[in-house]
Amino acid sequence: MQLGGERRHELSNLLTIALANVEAMIDGLAEPTQARLEAVADAIRRAAELIHET
Amino acid sequence: MKPKRILVVEDEPEIAAVLREYLEREGLLVESCDRVSDALDVLARQAPDLILLDVTLKDGSGLDVLRAAALPESRIPTIMLTARSAEADRVLGLELGADDYVTKPFSPREVVARVRSVLRRTTEARSDKARAHSASVLRVGNLEIDRDFHEVRVDGYATKLTATEFKILSLLAEHPGEVFTRSHLLDSLNDTGEIYERTLDRHINNLRKKIERDPREPEHVLTVYGVGYKMSRP
């Protein structure tokens, strides 16, 4: 599987969003609010879509 | 100590927001923007202490920001945020003067650790430089003799001295209170043999006109009658 440059950039960003938000909650910097958890789920979902599109 | 200012250049708002939370917890001031043009505006307005720079931006390449940040007169420490695959950008960025990089997907903890490390390195390097420089500045009363820049400041204002006047003043100021005979001064100054005893007095007079409040009542370069000259003790 080869991901194009643009798509790879997008995928990296989505994973960074997911990881950064989860770490912020682990580190006590962010409350595990509904909105925060939705943002993580959304980033993972969009990342999965990108992979399927390839 | 003044809090350090960090400029985050990142076009993904959610990433920028989490980075801000982490950096602010470290007591850092965070400013963020998502375009090359805005980043260049910030640099022109007030240089931050460090830049976190996404290399792939919507309106162009973050490397253009890096080029501006790495100019020798500003030399702002920069950490690149790049995709793991973007090796060419990373190499070019490091060659352009980036201090470090973090690959996406990154953990914000890692970014914070690298920010701290780069800030520590640059602060230490700067204070070493400042210390080395201040050792080369002699202060006597309202005079500052800057041997690195070959400049003398009177009450903070730069004054133009000739090379000979500068040498005389530095020599005397390095040993305040010590009397230099005319022949000792001439020996120390005369690499080329062009200064004679009678011209030495003229150099001293000219020097006094430039650095003394009242050249007829000198406070710095004092005449020791029948012997020579000395610098007053501060």
Interface residues (C-beta under 8 A of the other chain):
Chain A: G5 R8 H9 S12 N13 L15 T16 I17 A18 L19 A20 N21 E23 A24 D27 L29 A30 A39 A43
Chain B: E12 E14 I15 V18 L19 E21 Y22 R25 T56 A83 R84 S85 A86 T103 K104 P105 F106 S107 P108 R109
